[in-house]
Amino acid sequence: MALEFGIFDHVDRHDLPLQDFYEDRLKLIEAYDRAGIYGYHCAEHHSTPLGMAPSPSVYLAAIAQRTKRLNFGPLVYTLALYHPLRLAEEICMLDQMSRGRFLLGIGKGISPIEVGYYGIDYKNADKMFGESFAIIKQALTQKTVDFGGEFFRFKNVPMELEPYRKPHPPLWYGVVNPDSAERAAKAGMNIISNSTAGLVKAKVARYSAAYQAKPGTEAPKFGMNRYMVLAETEDKALEIGRRAYKRWWSSFMALWHKHGIPPTNVNYPPEIDGQIADGRAIVGTPAKALELLRAQLAESGANYLVCRFAFGDLSLAESLRSLELFQRHVMPGLRESVAVAAE
């Protein structure tokens, strides 16, 4: 299978006024579109500088109008915070307005603090996710919705909208361990992981063992997510990456520090050097990036390389420069390596 490239974006805050922040991000996304990136995935967070797109559908509607080929979607919609019928209608609108470029990422939410702000007991998030997912699948594929559960009950609700892509947009899920990879496989979802290459390999293996292909469906994508800061010299890239990551990590930790508790479900080191050491951040020259990523893709079995070109206080110019170097020097070499390995 051919290698594809994607983007993950927390859309985390820095010092620009918000109107300028959003405009710069949309300009960067236009550049992703021109560069031949397959997909753009944005996070959903609330009441934290980690996420300035708390209503992903609003943000993604703008992306639909500013791009021509780029696929896009949330990673993920936090289903416990939505009425599933309303969300299904939004999904249909986004898929129709983009003529089938919407990528449907769903999950229960990573932060019990954020979910709690909305009056939701995080202990119920799994059950709410299951019910919402079942309802959304009905709503995207049927003319009426009937459902009886603990949290939602509907009888003969008509669905006037439908998605552009049939039976529904591609499904996406962020996996934190092999068990979640297996669940995603059984649900026919594509996956993205922030883990090291070795752990991604374990998730891909577990997924592949559980996945059953259905006629007419695309082969699944196994995503490996990496911070990406490229420059003409390694010293320059490290200077930029270390500065920007400190700001990102401060945003990541903001709510945990506010509540005086350690992060749950996911954690990151306070300096980018820790992520560089285990391969989860690629910071250096294009030649160094190509060398490291060739090895990681070969080890992991990933067929979808997801990059974070914008995080912390990276300027638009800095993100664009990393993207330019990546497109010119890294993407062709990685595609060639994968093609040779497949022969």
FIMITI-627895 format. One record per residue: residue in one letter; x, y, z of N, C-alpha, C in turn. Coordinates in steps of 0.05 Angstrom, whole numbers. Layout:
REM residues N
A | X | Y | Z | X | Y | Z | X | Y | Z
...
END
This chain:
REM residues 343
M | 17 | -24 | 0 | 0 | 0 | 0 | 17 | 25 | 0
A | 10 | 45 | -16 | 25 | 70 | -18 | 26 | 85 | 9
L | 47 | 98 | 14 | 50 | 115 | 38 | 35 | 141 | 34
E | 19 | 149 | 53 | 6 | 175 | 53 | 16 | 192 | 77
F | 11 | 218 | 74 | 20 | 237 | 95 | -4 | 252 | 106
G | -3 | 256 | 132 | -25 | 271 | 145 | -14 | 291 | 165
I | -32 | 306 | 177 | -26 | 327 | 196 | -44 | 323 | 221
F | -32 | 325 | 244 | -47 | 327 | 269 | -42 | 354 | 281
D | -63 | 366 | 292 | -61 | 394 | 302 | -79 | 397 | 327
H | -66 | 403 | 350 | -81 | 410 | 373 | -95 | 437 | 370
V | -85 | 453 | 352 | -94 | 481 | 349 | -91 | 495 | 375
D | -67 | 491 | 388 | -62 | 503 | 414 | -54 | 532 | 411
R | -59 | 547 | 433 | -57 | 576 | 432 | -28 | 586 | 434
H | -23 | 608 | 421 | 2 | 623 | 427 | -6 | 653 | 429
D | 13 | 671 | 424 | 9 | 699 | 432 | -6 | 716 | 412
L | -11 | 706 | 388 | -26 | 722 | 368 | -55 | 727 | 377
P | -66 | 750 | 371 | -95 | 753 | 375 | -110 | 731 | 360
L | -132 | 722 | 372 | -146 | 699 | 361 | -153 | 702 | 332
Q | -162 | 725 | 323 | -170 | 728 | 295 | -146 | 723 | 277
D | -122 | 733 | 285 | -98 | 728 | 269 | -88 | 699 | 271
F | -92 | 688 | 295 | -84 | 660 | 299 | -100 | 642 | 280
Y | -126 | 646 | 279 | -142 | 629 | 261 | -135 | 633 | 232
E | -130 | 658 | 224 | -123 | 663 | 196 | -97 | 651 | 188
D | -77 | 653 | 206 | -51 | 640 | 201 | -54 | 610 | 198
R | -71 | 598 | 215 | -74 | 569 | 214 | -87 | 561 | 188
L | -107 | 576 | 179 | -120 | 570 | 154 | -100 | 573 | 130
K | -82 | 593 | 131 | -62 | 596 | 111 | -43 | 572 | 110
L | -36 | 562 | 134 | -19 | 538 | 136 | -34 | 513 | 124
I | -60 | 511 | 130 | -75 | 489 | 120 | -78 | 490 | 89
E | -80 | 514 | 78 | -79 | 517 | 49 | -53 | 507 | 38
A | -31 | 511 | 52 | -5 | 501 | 44 | -4 | 471 | 45
Y | -17 | 459 | 66 | -19 | 430 | 67 | -33 | 419 | 42
D | -54 | 432 | 34 | -70 | 424 | 11 | -52 | 425 | -14
R | -37 | 446 | -18 | -19 | 449 | -41 | 3 | 428 | -41
A | 12 | 420 | -17 | 35 | 401 | -14 | 27 | 372 | -20
G | 2 | 367 | -23 | -6 | 339 | -28 | -10 | 323 | -3
I | -15 | 336 | 19 | -22 | 321 | 44 | -49 | 308 | 41
Y | -51 | 283 | 50 | -76 | 268 | 48 | -97 | 279 | 67
G | -90 | 282 | 94 | -111 | 288 | 113 | -101 | 307 | 135
Y | -119 | 323 | 145 | -115 | 342 | 167 | -133 | 334 | 190
H | -122 | 329 | 213 | -137 | 320 | 237 | -134 | 339 | 259
C | -155 | 351 | 270 | -153 | 370 | 292 | -165 | 358 | 317
A | -153 | 365 | 340 | -163 | 356 | 366 | -187 | 373 | 375
E | -202 | 362 | 393 | -223 | 377 | 407 | -216 | 379 | 437
H | -213 | 403 | 447 | -208 | 408 | 475 | -224 | 432 | 484
H | -229 | 433 | 510 | -247 | 454 | 521 | -234 | 466 | 546
S | -237 | 493 | 548 | -229 | 508 | 572 | -199 | 505 | 578
T | -184 | 503 | 556 | -155 | 500 | 559 | -141 | 512 | 535
P | -117 | 524 | 539 | -102 | 534 | 516 | -92 | 512 | 498
L | -95 | 487 | 505 | -87 | 465 | 488 | -104 | 463 | 463
G | -128 | 474 | 463 | -146 | 472 | 440 | -162 | 497 | 434
M | -156 | 510 | 412 | -171 | 534 | 405 | -193 | 528 | 383
A | -198 | 502 | 380 | -220 | 493 | 362 | -240 | 476 | 378
P | -252 | 487 | 400 | -270 | 471 | 416 | -295 | 462 | 402
S | -302 | 476 | 380 | -324 | 468 | 363 | -313 | 460 | 336
P | -303 | 435 | 334 | -289 | 428 | 310 | -305 | 432 | 284
S | -331 | 428 | 285 | -347 | 430 | 260 | -346 | 459 | 249
V | -345 | 479 | 267 | -344 | 506 | 257 | -317 | 511 | 243
Y | -296 | 503 | 256 | -269 | 505 | 245 | -266 | 490 | 219
L | -276 | 465 | 218 | -273 | 449 | 195 | -290 | 459 | 171
A | -312 | 473 | 177 | -328 | 485 | 155 | -311 | 506 | 140
A | -295 | 521 | 155 | -277 | 540 | 142 | -256 | 526 | 126
I | -245 | 504 | 136 | -225 | 488 | 121 | -237 | 477 | 95
A | -262 | 469 | 96 | -275 | 458 | 72 | -276 | 479 | 50
Q | -279 | 504 | 57 | -280 | 525 | 37 | -253 | 536 | 28
R | -232 | 531 | 44 | -205 | 542 | 38 | -187 | 521 | 24
T | -197 | 497 | 20 | -181 | 475 | 9 | -196 | 462 | -14
K | -181 | 448 | -31 | -193 | 435 | -55 | -190 | 404 | -54
R | -168 | 394 | -44 | -163 | 365 | -45 | -159 | 353 | -17
L | -152 | 368 | 2 | -145 | 359 | 29 | -169 | 346 | 43
N | -166 | 322 | 53 | -186 | 310 | 70 | -182 | 322 | 98
F | -203 | 322 | 114 | -201 | 335 | 140 | -223 | 325 | 159
G | -217 | 327 | 185 | -236 | 319 | 205 | -226 | 321 | 233
P | -242 | 316 | 253 | -234 | 317 | 281 | -219 | 291 | 289
L | -201 | 294 | 307 | -189 | 271 | 320 | -187 | 277 | 350
V | -208 | 276 | 363 | -234 | 265 | 355 | -257 | 284 | 364
Y | -281 | 279 | 353 | -305 | 289 | 367 | -307 | 274 | 393
T | -310 | 289 | 415 | -314 | 277 | 441 | -344 | 271 | 444
L | -352 | 247 | 439 | -381 | 240 | 435 | -398 | 246 | 459
A | -386 | 244 | 483 | -403 | 249 | 507 | -413 | 278 | 509
L | -401 | 296 | 493 | -409 | 324 | 495 | -428 | 332 | 473
Y | -439 | 312 | 458 | -456 | 319 | 435 | -482 | 303 | 437
H | -503 | 316 | 426 | -527 | 301 | 420 | -522 | 287 | 394
P | -524 | 260 | 393 | -515 | 245 | 369 | -531 | 252 | 344
L | -556 | 258 | 346 | -572 | 265 | 322 | -562 | 292 | 310
R | -557 | 311 | 328 | -547 | 337 | 318 | -520 | 334 | 306
L | -502 | 318 | 318 | -476 | 314 | 308 | -477 | 300 | 281
A | -494 | 280 | 278 | -497 | 266 | 252 | -505 | 285 | 230
E | -522 | 305 | 236 | -529 | 324 | 216 | -505 | 342 | 208
E | -489 | 350 | 228 | -465 | 366 | 222 | -446 | 350 | 205
I | -442 | 324 | 211 | -424 | 307 | 195 | -434 | 307 | 166
C | -459 | 303 | 161 | -470 | 303 | 134 | -465 | 329 | 120
M | -469 | 351 | 133 | -465 | 377 | 121 | -435 | 380 | 113
L | -417 | 374 | 131 | -388 | 377 | 125 | -380 | 359 | 102
D | -390 | 334 | 101 | -383 | 316 | 80 | -394 | 325 | 53
Q | -419 | 336 | 54 | -430 | 346 | 29 | -416 | 371 | 19
M | -411 | 390 | 37 | -398 | 415 | 29 | -370 | 411 | 18
S | -357 | 390 | 26 | -330 | 384 | 17 | -330 | 363 | -5
R | -353 | 353 | -13 | -356 | 332 | -34 | -340 | 307 | -26
G | -344 | 299 | -1 | -333 | 273 | 7 | -305 | 274 | 19
R | -296 | 296 | 29 | -269 | 298 | 40 | -269 | 296 | 70
F | -291 | 291 | 83 | -292 | 291 | 112 | -282 | 264 | 123
L | -266 | 266 | 145 | -256 | 243 | 159 | -268 | 243 | 187
L | -283 | 223 | 194 | -298 | 222 | 219 | -282 | 209 | 242
G | -269 | 225 | 258 | -255 | 215 | 282 | -273 | 217 | 306
I | -275 | 196 | 322 | -293 | 196 | 345 | -278 | 183 | 369
G | -286 | 191 | 393 | -275 | 179 | 417 | -291 | 188 | 441
K | -282 | 179 | 465 | -296 | 185 | 489 | -285 | 211 | 502
G | -262 | 220 | 492 | -249 | 243 | 505 | -226 | 234 | 523
I | -204 | 249 | 522 | -180 | 241 | 537 | -179 | 253 | 565
S | -194 | 275 | 569 | -192 | 289 | 594 | -217 | 288 | 611
P | -217 | 275 | 634 | -240 | 275 | 652 | -246 | 303 | 662
I | -226 | 321 | 664 | -231 | 348 | 673 | -249 | 363 | 653
E | -242 | 361 | 628 | -257 | 376 | 607 | -286 | 365 | 605
V | -289 | 339 | 606 | -316 | 328 | 604 | -331 | 335 | 629
G | -318 | 336 | 652 | -331 | 343 | 677 | -342 | 372 | 677
Y | -328 | 390 | 664 | -338 | 418 | 662 | -366 | 419 | 650
Y | -372 | 400 | 633 | -399 | 399 | 620 | -419 | 383 | 636
G | -412 | 376 | 660 | -431 | 361 | 677 | -432 | 331 | 671
I | -412 | 321 | 657 | -413 | 293 | 649 | -394 | 277 | 668
D | -404 | 256 | 679 | -387 | 238 | 695 | -370 | 221 | 677
Y | -344 | 224 | 679 | -326 | 210 | 660 | -329 | 180 | 662
K | -339 | 170 | 684 | -344 | 141 | 686 | -365 | 131 | 666
N | -382 | 150 | 657 | -402 | 143 | 638 | -394 | 147 | 609
A | -369 | 157 | 605 | -361 | 165 | 578 | -360 | 142 | 559
D | -351 | 118 | 568 | -350 | 95 | 550 | -377 | 87 | 541
K | -396 | 85 | 560 | -424 | 78 | 552 | -436 | 98 | 534
M | -432 | 124 | 539 | -443 | 145 | 523 | -431 | 144 | 495
F | -405 | 138 | 493 | -392 | 135 | 467 | -405 | 113 | 452
G | -409 | 90 | 464 | -421 | 67 | 450 | -448 | 73 | 439
E | -465 | 85 | 456 | -492 | 92 | 446 | -491 | 113 | 424
S | -475 | 134 | 428 | -474 | 155 | 407 | -463 | 144 | 381
F | -443 | 127 | 382 | -432 | 116 | 358 | -453 | 99 | 343
A | -468 | 83 | 357 | -489 | 67 | 345 | -510 | 84 | 332
I | -518 | 106 | 345 | -538 | 124 | 334 | -528 | 138 | 310
I | -503 | 148 | 311 | -491 | 162 | 288 | -489 | 144 | 264
K | -481 | 120 | 267 | -480 | 101 | 245 | -507 | 97 | 233
Q | -528 | 94 | 249 | -555 | 92 | 239 | -562 | 117 | 223
A | -557 | 140 | 235 | -566 | 165 | 223 | -552 | 171 | 196
L | -528 | 161 | 193 | -513 | 165 | 168 | -520 | 146 | 146
T | -534 | 124 | 153 | -538 | 103 | 133 | -568 | 96 | 130
Q | -586 | 107 | 146 | -614 | 100 | 144 | -631 | 125 | 143
K | -656 | 122 | 134 | -674 | 145 | 132 | -688 | 151 | 158
T | -689 | 132 | 177 | -700 | 137 | 203 | -682 | 125 | 224
V | -684 | 136 | 248 | -668 | 127 | 271 | -686 | 118 | 293
D | -681 | 93 | 303 | -695 | 82 | 326 | -673 | 72 | 345
F | -675 | 80 | 370 | -655 | 71 | 389 | -666 | 73 | 417
G | -660 | 52 | 433 | -667 | 52 | 461 | -643 | 45 | 478
G | -633 | 64 | 493 | -609 | 59 | 510 | -612 | 72 | 537
E | -590 | 73 | 551 | -590 | 85 | 578 | -590 | 115 | 577
F | -577 | 126 | 557 | -574 | 155 | 555 | -590 | 168 | 533
F | -597 | 153 | 512 | -612 | 164 | 489 | -634 | 144 | 481
R | -657 | 156 | 475 | -680 | 140 | 465 | -694 | 156 | 443
F | -697 | 143 | 420 | -710 | 155 | 397 | -729 | 135 | 384
K | -750 | 146 | 372 | -769 | 129 | 358 | -776 | 142 | 332
N | -769 | 128 | 310 | -777 | 136 | 283 | -770 | 166 | 277
V | -745 | 173 | 282 | -736 | 200 | 276 | -727 | 202 | 247
P | -738 | 219 | 230 | -730 | 220 | 202 | -703 | 234 | 199
M | -687 | 224 | 180 | -661 | 236 | 173 | -663 | 247 | 145
E | -664 | 273 | 144 | -666 | 286 | 118 | -639 | 288 | 104
L | -618 | 291 | 120 | -591 | 294 | 109 | -578 | 266 | 105
E | -558 | 266 | 88 | -542 | 241 | 84 | -514 | 250 | 77
P | -494 | 233 | 82 | -467 | 240 | 75 | -462 | 238 | 45
Y | -442 | 251 | 35 | -434 | 250 | 7 | -422 | 222 | 1
R | -404 | 214 | 19 | -391 | 188 | 15 | -407 | 166 | 27
K | -411 | 144 | 13 | -428 | 122 | 22 | -411 | 98 | 30
P | -419 | 83 | 51 | -442 | 88 | 67 | -439 | 111 | 87
H | -414 | 119 | 93 | -409 | 141 | 111 | -380 | 149 | 108
P | -372 | 172 | 118 | -344 | 180 | 116 | -326 | 160 | 130
P | -300 | 159 | 122 | -281 | 141 | 136 | -280 | 147 | 166
L | -278 | 125 | 181 | -278 | 127 | 210 | -249 | 127 | 220
W | -243 | 143 | 241 | -216 | 146 | 252 | -217 | 145 | 282
Y | -196 | 134 | 294 | -194 | 130 | 323 | -165 | 133 | 332
G | -161 | 147 | 354 | -135 | 149 | 366 | -130 | 126 | 385
V | -109 | 110 | 380 | -105 | 86 | 396 | -82 | 90 | 416
V | -87 | 82 | 441 | -67 | 85 | 462 | -54 | 59 | 470
N | -66 | 36 | 462 | -55 | 10 | 469 | -65 | -11 | 449
P | -53 | -35 | 449 | -62 | -55 | 430 | -92 | -63 | 432
D | -103 | -62 | 457 | -131 | -68 | 460 | -149 | -49 | 444
S | -142 | -23 | 446 | -158 | -4 | 431 | -154 | -7 | 401
A | -131 | -16 | 392 | -126 | -21 | 364 | -144 | -44 | 354
E | -148 | -64 | 371 | -165 | -86 | 364 | -194 | -77 | 362
R | -203 | -61 | 380 | -230 | -50 | 379 | -235 | -34 | 354
A | -215 | -18 | 347 | -217 | -1 | 323 | -219 | -19 | 298
A | -203 | -41 | 297 | -204 | -59 | 274 | -231 | -71 | 271
K | -243 | -80 | 293 | -269 | -93 | 291 | -291 | -73 | 283
A | -286 | -47 | 288 | -306 | -27 | 280 | -299 | -15 | 252
G | -278 | -25 | 239 | -271 | -16 | 213 | -260 | 12 | 212
M | -246 | 20 | 233 | -235 | 47 | 235 | -205 | 48 | 227
N | -197 | 70 | 216 | -169 | 76 | 212 | -158 | 85 | 239
I | -132 | 83 | 243 | -120 | 89 | 270 | -96 | 108 | 267
I | -92 | 123 | 289 | -68 | 140 | 292 | -58 | 136 | 320
S | -31 | 134 | 322 | -18 | 130 | 348 | 5 | 150 | 352
N | 8 | 159 | 377 | 31 | 177 | 384 | 55 | 161 | 394
S | 54 | 135 | 393 | 74 | 118 | 407 | 100 | 116 | 392
T | 119 | 104 | 405 | 145 | 97 | 392 | 140 | 77 | 370
A | 160 | 74 | 352 | 156 | 56 | 329 | 151 | 27 | 338
G | 165 | 19 | 360 | 161 | -8 | 370 | 132 | -13 | 380
L | 121 | 7 | 394 | 94 | 4 | 404 | 74 | 6 | 381
V | 80 | 23 | 362 | 62 | 24 | 338 | 61 | -3 | 324
K | 84 | -16 | 322 | 85 | -42 | 310 | 66 | -62 | 324
A | 66 | -61 | 351 | 49 | -79 | 366 | 19 | -73 | 361
K | 13 | -48 | 358 | -15 | -40 | 353 | -24 | -48 | 325
V | -5 | -44 | 305 | -12 | -52 | 278 | -16 | -82 | 276
A | 1 | -97 | 290 | -2 | -126 | 290 | -29 | -135 | 302
R | -36 | -123 | 324 | -61 | -130 | 337 | -85 | -122 | 319
Y | -83 | -99 | 307 | -104 | -90 | 289 | -107 | -109 | 266
S | -84 | -116 | 253 | -85 | -132 | 229 | -97 | -160 | 235
A | -91 | -170 | 259 | -102 | -197 | 267 | -132 | -196 | 270
A | -143 | -173 | 278 | -172 | -171 | 283 | -188 | -160 | 259
Y | -174 | -148 | 240 | -189 | -134 | 219 | -199 | -153 | 198
Q | -224 | -149 | 190 | -236 | -165 | 168 | -245 | -145 | 146
A | -232 | -147 | 123 | -238 | -129 | 101 | -267 | -134 | 91
K | -280 | -112 | 83 | -307 | -114 | 72 | -305 | -106 | 42
P | -321 | -118 | 25 | -320 | -111 | -3 | -325 | -81 | -8
G | -309 | -69 | -25 | -314 | -41 | -32 | -302 | -21 | -13
T | -288 | -30 | 8 | -277 | -11 | 27 | -247 | -8 | 22
E | -237 | 16 | 28 | -208 | 21 | 25 | -193 | 6 | 47
A | -168 | -1 | 40 | -150 | -13 | 61 | -146 | 6 | 83
P | -145 | -3 | 108 | -142 | 16 | 131 | -115 | 30 | 131
K | -115 | 53 | 143 | -91 | 68 | 147 | -81 | 65 | 176
F | -55 | 60 | 179 | -43 | 57 | 206 | -25 | 82 | 209
G | -35 | 101 | 225 | -21 | 126 | 228 | -1 | 127 | 250
M | 22 | 139 | 245 | 43 | 144 | 265 | 48 | 174 | 266
N | 43 | 186 | 290 | 43 | 215 | 293 | 70 | 225 | 304
R | 82 | 245 | 292 | 108 | 256 | 300 | 108 | 286 | 299
Y | 120 | 298 | 321 | 127 | 326 | 320 | 148 | 329 | 298
M | 147 | 352 | 284 | 165 | 355 | 261 | 175 | 384 | 260
V | 201 | 387 | 264 | 214 | 414 | 261 | 239 | 410 | 245
L | 239 | 422 | 221 | 261 | 419 | 203 | 274 | 446 | 197
A | 300 | 446 | 194 | 315 | 470 | 187 | 340 | 462 | 172
E | 355 | 483 | 162 | 379 | 478 | 147 | 401 | 465 | 164
T | 401 | 470 | 190 | 420 | 458 | 208 | 406 | 446 | 231
E | 419 | 426 | 243 | 407 | 413 | 266 | 405 | 432 | 290
D | 425 | 449 | 294 | 424 | 468 | 316 | 401 | 487 | 314
K | 395 | 497 | 289 | 373 | 515 | 286 | 346 | 501 | 291
A | 343 | 477 | 282 | 319 | 462 | 287 | 315 | 457 | 316
L | 336 | 450 | 330 | 334 | 445 | 359 | 327 | 470 | 374
E | 338 | 493 | 366 | 331 | 518 | 379 | 302 | 524 | 376
I | 291 | 521 | 352 | 263 | 526 | 347 | 245 | 506 | 362
G | 252 | 480 | 359 | 235 | 459 | 371 | 234 | 461 | 401
R | 257 | 465 | 414 | 257 | 467 | 443 | 240 | 490 | 453
R | 243 | 513 | 439 | 227 | 537 | 448 | 197 | 531 | 445
A | 189 | 521 | 421 | 160 | 517 | 416 | 148 | 496 | 433
Y | 163 | 475 | 437 | 152 | 452 | 453 | 146 | 461 | 482
K | 163 | 478 | 493 | 159 | 487 | 521 | 131 | 500 | 523
R | 125 | 516 | 503 | 99 | 530 | 503 | 76 | 509 | 500
W | 80 | 490 | 482 | 60 | 470 | 478 | 56 | 454 | 504
W | 77 | 445 | 517 | 75 | 429 | 541 | 61 | 445 | 563
S | 66 | 471 | 565 | 52 | 487 | 585 | 22 | 487 | 580
S | 14 | 488 | 555 | -14 | 487 | 548 | -26 | 459 | 554
F | -10 | 438 | 548 | -19 | 411 | 553 | -24 | 407 | 583
M | -7 | 418 | 600 | -8 | 414 | 629 | -27 | 433 | 643
A | -38 | 453 | 629 | -52 | 475 | 642 | -74 | 466 | 661
L | -92 | 449 | 652 | -114 | 440 | 669 | -105 | 421 | 690
W | -85 | 404 | 684 | -75 | 386 | 705 | -62 | 401 | 727
H | -47 | 422 | 721 | -35 | 439 | 742 | -56 | 454 | 757
K | -76 | 464 | 743 | -98 | 479 | 756 | -112 | 462 | 777
H | -116 | 436 | 771 | -130 | 418 | 789 | -112 | 402 | 807
G | -85 | 406 | 804 | -66 | 393 | 822 | -65 | 363 | 820
I | -70 | 352 | 796 | -69 | 323 | 792 | -52 | 317 | 767
P | -41 | 293 | 767 | -24 | 285 | 743 | -42 | 278 | 720
P | -32 | 280 | 696 | -48 | 273 | 672 | -56 | 243 | 673
T | -80 | 238 | 663 | -89 | 210 | 660 | -91 | 204 | 630
N | -89 | 179 | 623 | -92 | 168 | 596 | -68 | 174 | 578
V | -55 | 197 | 581 | -33 | 204 | 564 | -15 | 223 | 578
N | 11 | 222 | 573 | 30 | 241 | 585 | 54 | 245 | 566
Y | 67 | 268 | 570 | 90 | 275 | 554 | 112 | 287 | 571
P | 137 | 285 | 563 | 159 | 297 | 579 | 159 | 327 | 576
P | 170 | 341 | 596 | 169 | 371 | 595 | 188 | 383 | 574
E | 207 | 368 | 564 | 226 | 379 | 544 | 223 | 361 | 519
I | 227 | 374 | 496 | 224 | 358 | 471 | 247 | 338 | 468
D | 269 | 342 | 482 | 291 | 324 | 479 | 283 | 295 | 487
G | 265 | 292 | 506 | 255 | 266 | 513 | 240 | 253 | 490
Q | 225 | 268 | 475 | 211 | 258 | 452 | 230 | 252 | 428
I | 251 | 269 | 426 | 271 | 264 | 405 | 285 | 237 | 411
A | 291 | 233 | 436 | 307 | 209 | 444 | 292 | 183 | 437
D | 265 | 183 | 440 | 251 | 158 | 434 | 238 | 158 | 406
G | 244 | 179 | 391 | 235 | 179 | 363 | 208 | 191 | 358
R | 195 | 202 | 379 | 168 | 213 | 374 | 169 | 242 | 365
A | 192 | 254 | 365 | 196 | 281 | 353 | 220 | 279 | 334
I | 216 | 290 | 310 | 237 | 291 | 290 | 245 | 320 | 287
V | 269 | 326 | 297 | 279 | 354 | 298 | 307 | 354 | 287
G | 311 | 367 | 264 | 337 | 368 | 252 | 336 | 375 | 223
T | 355 | 366 | 207 | 356 | 372 | 179 | 338 | 352 | 164
P | 331 | 359 | 139 | 315 | 340 | 123 | 329 | 313 | 119
A | 355 | 313 | 116 | 370 | 288 | 113 | 367 | 271 | 137
K | 369 | 283 | 161 | 367 | 268 | 186 | 338 | 258 | 189
A | 319 | 274 | 182 | 291 | 266 | 184 | 285 | 242 | 166
L | 296 | 243 | 141 | 292 | 221 | 123 | 303 | 195 | 133
E | 327 | 197 | 144 | 340 | 173 | 156 | 324 | 161 | 179
L | 315 | 178 | 197 | 301 | 168 | 221 | 273 | 157 | 213
L | 260 | 171 | 195 | 232 | 163 | 188 | 232 | 138 | 171
R | 252 | 134 | 154 | 254 | 109 | 139 | 255 | 85 | 158
A | 272 | 88 | 178 | 275 | 66 | 198 | 250 | 62 | 213
Q | 237 | 83 | 222 | 213 | 80 | 238 | 190 | 68 | 222
L | 187 | 76 | 197 | 165 | 65 | 181 | 170 | 36 | 175
A | 195 | 28 | 170 | 201 | 0 | 166 | 196 | -17 | 190
E | 203 | -6 | 214 | 199 | -21 | 239 | 169 | -23 | 246
S | 155 | -1 | 243 | 127 | 0 | 255 | 106 | -13 | 237
G | 110 | -13 | 211 | 89 | -22 | 194 | 68 | -1 | 188
A | 72 | 24 | 197 | 54 | 46 | 191 | 54 | 52 | 162
N | 31 | 59 | 151 | 29 | 67 | 123 | 18 | 96 | 120
Y | 17 | 110 | 143 | 6 | 137 | 143 | 23 | 153 | 163
L | 40 | 170 | 153 | 57 | 186 | 170 | 44 | 213 | 176
V | 38 | 217 | 202 | 23 | 241 | 210 | 43 | 260 | 224
C | 43 | 285 | 216 | 63 | 304 | 226 | 49 | 327 | 241
R | 64 | 337 | 261 | 55 | 362 | 275 | 74 | 384 | 267
F | 67 | 400 | 247 | 84 | 422 | 239 | 78 | 448 | 254
A | 56 | 448 | 268 | 47 | 472 | 283 | 41 | 465 | 312
F | 57 | 475 | 330 | 51 | 471 | 359 | 66 | 492 | 375
G | 56 | 497 | 399 | 69 | 517 | 416 | 69 | 544 | 403
D | 92 | 558 | 404 | 93 | 585 | 393 | 107 | 586 | 366
L | 106 | 564 | 351 | 117 | 564 | 324 | 102 | 586 | 308
S | 117 | 602 | 293 | 105 | 622 | 276 | 96 | 609 | 250
L | 79 | 623 | 235 | 70 | 613 | 209 | 95 | 608 | 192
A | 114 | 627 | 192 | 137 | 624 | 175 | 154 | 599 | 183
E | 156 | 594 | 208 | 171 | 570 | 217 | 158 | 544 | 209
S | 132 | 543 | 212 | 117 | 519 | 204 | 118 | 515 | 174
L | 115 | 537 | 159 | 116 | 535 | 130 | 144 | 525 | 121
R | 165 | 535 | 134 | 192 | 526 | 126 | 196 | 496 | 131
S | 187 | 487 | 154 | 189 | 458 | 159 | 174 | 442 | 138
L | 149 | 451 | 132 | 133 | 438 | 112 | 147 | 438 | 84
E | 159 | 461 | 77 | 172 | 463 | 51 | 195 | 443 | 49
L | 212 | 442 | 70 | 234 | 423 | 70 | 225 | 394 | 70
F | 204 | 389 | 84 | 193 | 362 | 85 | 182 | 354 | 58
Q | 167 | 371 | 45 | 156 | 365 | 19 | 177 | 361 | -2
R | 198 | 377 | -1 | 218 | 377 | -22 | 238 | 354 | -18
H | 246 | 348 | 7 | 268 | 330 | 11 | 260 | 303 | 25
V | 238 | 303 | 40 | 232 | 280 | 56 | 210 | 263 | 43
M | 188 | 275 | 35 | 166 | 260 | 23 | 174 | 243 | -1
P | 189 | 253 | -20 | 197 | 236 | -43 | 214 | 212 | -34
G | 233 | 217 | -16 | 250 | 195 | -7 | 235 | 174 | 8
L | 216 | 182 | 24 | 200 | 162 | 39 | 182 | 146 | 21
R | 170 | 159 | 1 | 153 | 145 | -17 | 169 | 124 | -34
E | 193 | 133 | -42 | 210 | 115 | -57 | 218 | 91 | -40
S | 225 | 95 | -15 | 233 | 73 | 3 | 211 | 53 | 7
V | 186 | 63 | 11 | 163 | 46 | 16 | 157 | 30 | -10
A | 159 | 43 | -33 | 154 | 30 | -58 | 174 | 7 | -63
V | 199 | 12 | -57 | 220 | -8 | -61 | 215 | -32 | -42
A | 207 | -25 | -17 | 203 | -47 | 3 | 179 | -64 | -5
A | 160 | -53 | -20 | 136 | -68 | -27 | 140 | -86 | -51
E | 163 | -82 | -66 | 168 | -98 | -90 | 175 | -127 | -83
END
